[in-house]
Amino acid sequence: MPGVEGHLRTEPPPRPGSAGARPGGGGPGRRPFVLGMARTLLTSAGLLVLYFVLPLDRPFSAGTVLALGAGVLAMGLLVAWQVRSILRSPHPALRAVEAVALSLPLFLLLFAATYAVLSASDPGAFTENLTRVDSLYFVITVFATVGFGDITPVTDVARVLVSVQMVGDLLLIGLVLRVFLTAVQQGRRRTARESEEASPER
């Protein structure tokens, strides 16, 4: 019957990422996803390039430790700003990936740069003299708790710095990433709530 067919006929659902896609329903869409992944890669690559071009041939001193502390403090403020950004983002999960891509490399490169400066000033601080690549390799093995044992801290200063990094690693994994996940959940609930409130108006 024509009348029954008219009632049963429905419009095809909008494709994800298309103009008709419902905000807050499903994934972020193709364009935001591609842009988010591009920003993630560029952020990580930019930090890595910065690590290799910065002058690290200065002697290790109390100023080096203060610079490391200032960098860690700045990272804490950055994490707080990122949590706020995740909560307000229309795509909180994608924004959280970008936040991790900035926070994690920044934390590791801060310590890698410190190890490179320390090794250049005191070649006996570690079991071998560390280049920038060696320092980056060492800081990643400490973070991953692999513990190959090919590079180990020898002096008290080196051991204190590595201990601080290990504590920071635990905080980064157990606290910061947990905060990001909680912010993603709250951001998704906010997006879903706003979508439900806006639906009667359309």
C-alpha positions as CSV (number, residue, x, y, z in Angstrom):
1,M,0.0,0.0,0.0
2,P,1.4,3.4,-0.9
3,G,0.5,4.9,2.5
4,V,2.3,2.1,4.4
5,E,5.4,2.4,2.1
6,G,5.5,6.2,2.8
7,H,5.5,5.6,6.5
8,L,8.2,2.9,6.3
9,R,10.5,4.8,4.0
10,T,13.3,6.5,5.9
11,E,16.2,8.7,4.9
12,P,19.6,7.0,4.8
13,P,21.7,7.8,7.9
14,P,24.3,10.6,7.3
15,R,27.8,9.4,6.8
16,P,30.3,10.1,9.6
17,G,32.0,13.4,9.0
18,S,29.4,14.6,6.5
19,A,27.5,17.8,6.9
20,G,24.4,15.9,8.1
21,A,26.2,14.0,10.9
22,R,24.8,14.6,14.3
23,P,27.2,16.6,16.5
24,G,28.4,14.5,19.4
25,G,27.2,11.2,17.8
26,G,30.0,8.8,17.1
27,G,33.5,9.7,16.0
28,P,34.9,13.1,15.2
29,G,34.6,12.7,11.4
30,R,37.3,12.4,8.8
31,R,38.5,16.0,8.6
32,P,38.9,16.6,12.4
33,F,40.6,13.2,12.7
34,V,43.1,13.9,9.9
35,L,43.8,17.4,11.3
36,G,44.2,16.1,14.8
37,M,46.6,13.3,13.7
38,A,48.6,15.9,11.7
39,R,48.9,18.2,14.7
40,T,50.0,15.2,16.8
41,L,52.8,14.2,14.4
42,L,53.9,17.8,13.9
43,T,54.1,18.4,17.6
44,S,56.2,15.3,18.3
45,A,58.4,16.0,15.4
46,G,58.9,19.7,16.4
47,L,59.9,18.8,19.9
48,L,62.4,16.2,18.6
49,V,63.9,18.7,16.2
50,L,64.1,21.3,19.0
51,Y,66.0,18.8,21.1
52,F,68.6,18.2,18.5
53,V,69.2,21.9,17.6
54,L,69.3,23.4,21.1
55,P,72.8,24.2,22.4
56,L,73.5,21.6,25.1
57,D,77.3,22.2,25.3
58,R,77.1,24.3,28.4
59,P,78.5,23.0,31.7
60,F,76.3,21.2,34.1
61,S,75.5,23.4,37.1
62,A,72.7,24.3,39.6
63,G,71.2,26.4,36.8
64,T,70.7,23.2,34.8
65,V,68.8,21.6,37.7
66,L,66.7,24.8,38.0
67,A,66.0,24.8,34.3
68,L,64.9,21.2,34.6
69,G,62.6,22.0,37.5
70,A,61.2,25.0,35.7
71,G,60.5,22.8,32.7
72,V,58.7,20.2,34.8
73,L,56.7,22.9,36.5
74,A,55.8,24.4,33.1
75,M,54.7,21.0,32.0
76,G,52.4,20.7,35.0
77,L,50.7,24.0,34.0
78,L,50.5,22.7,30.4
79,V,48.7,19.6,31.6
80,A,46.2,21.7,33.6
81,W,45.5,23.7,30.4
82,Q,45.2,20.6,28.3
83,V,42.6,19.1,30.7
84,R,40.5,22.3,30.4
85,S,40.9,22.1,26.6
86,I,39.8,18.4,26.6
87,L,36.7,19.3,28.7
88,R,35.7,22.0,26.2
89,S,36.6,20.2,23.0
90,P,33.8,18.8,20.7
91,H,36.1,15.8,20.2
92,P,37.6,15.2,23.7
93,A,39.2,11.8,22.8
94,L,41.1,13.3,19.8
95,R,42.1,16.3,21.9
96,A,43.5,13.9,24.6
97,V,45.6,12.1,22.0
98,E,47.1,15.5,21.1
99,A,47.7,16.3,24.8
100,V,49.6,13.1,25.3
101,A,51.6,13.7,22.1
102,L,52.8,16.9,23.6
103,S,53.2,16.1,27.3
104,L,55.0,12.7,27.1
105,P,57.7,13.7,24.6
106,L,58.3,17.0,26.4
107,F,58.8,15.3,29.7
108,L,61.2,12.7,28.2
109,L,63.2,15.3,26.2
110,L,63.6,17.5,29.3
111,F,65.5,14.7,31.0
112,A,67.3,13.6,27.9
113,A,68.7,17.1,27.5
114,T,69.7,17.2,31.2
115,Y,71.5,13.8,30.8
116,A,73.3,15.1,27.7
117,V,74.5,18.2,29.5
118,L,75.6,16.2,32.6
119,S,77.5,13.6,30.5
120,A,79.3,16.4,28.5
121,S,80.4,18.0,31.7
122,D,81.3,14.8,33.6
123,P,82.0,11.9,31.2
124,G,82.1,9.5,34.2
125,A,78.5,10.3,35.3
126,F,77.3,7.3,33.3
127,T,79.0,4.1,32.2
128,E,79.7,5.7,28.9
129,N,79.8,9.2,27.4
130,L,76.3,10.1,26.2
131,T,75.5,11.7,22.9
132,R,72.1,13.2,22.3
133,V,70.9,10.0,20.7
134,D,72.3,8.0,23.6
135,S,70.5,10.3,26.1
136,L,67.3,9.9,24.2
137,Y,67.7,6.2,24.0
138,F,68.5,6.0,27.8
139,V,65.5,8.2,28.8
140,I,63.2,6.0,26.8
141,T,64.5,2.7,28.3
142,V,64.1,4.2,31.8
143,F,60.5,5.3,31.0
144,A,59.7,1.8,29.5
145,T,61.4,0.1,32.5
146,V,63.2,-2.1,30.0
147,G,66.5,-1.9,31.9
148,F,69.0,-3.3,29.3
149,G,71.9,-2.3,31.6
150,D,74.1,-1.0,28.8
151,I,73.9,2.5,30.1
152,T,73.6,3.1,33.9
153,P,74.1,6.1,36.1
154,V,77.4,6.1,38.1
155,T,77.7,9.3,40.1
156,D,75.3,10.5,42.8
157,V,74.0,13.4,40.7
158,A,73.2,11.1,37.8
159,R,71.5,8.6,40.1
160,V,69.4,11.3,41.7
161,L,68.3,12.7,38.3
162,V,67.4,9.2,37.1
163,S,65.5,8.5,40.3
164,V,63.5,11.8,39.8
165,Q,62.7,10.7,36.3
166,M,61.4,7.3,37.4
167,V,59.1,9.0,40.0
168,G,58.0,11.4,37.3
169,D,57.3,8.4,35.0
170,L,55.1,6.8,37.6
171,L,53.2,10.1,38.1
172,L,52.8,10.6,34.4
173,I,51.4,7.1,33.8
174,G,49.4,6.7,36.9
175,L,48.1,10.3,37.4
176,V,48.3,12.5,34.3
177,L,47.0,9.9,31.9
178,R,44.2,9.0,34.3
179,V,43.3,12.7,34.5
180,F,43.2,12.9,30.7
181,L,40.9,9.8,30.6
182,T,38.6,11.3,33.2
183,A,38.5,14.6,31.2
184,V,37.6,12.6,28.0
185,Q,34.7,10.9,29.8
186,Q,33.4,14.2,31.2
187,G,33.8,15.9,27.8
188,R,31.9,13.2,26.0
189,R,29.0,13.5,28.5
190,R,29.0,17.2,28.0
191,T,28.9,16.8,24.3
192,A,26.1,14.2,24.4
193,R,24.1,16.4,26.8
194,E,24.4,19.5,24.6
195,S,23.4,17.4,21.6
196,E,20.3,16.2,23.4
197,E,19.4,19.7,24.4
198,A,19.8,21.0,20.9
199,S,17.9,18.1,19.2
200,P,14.3,19.4,19.9
201,E,15.2,22.8,18.3
202,R,16.1,21.2,14.9
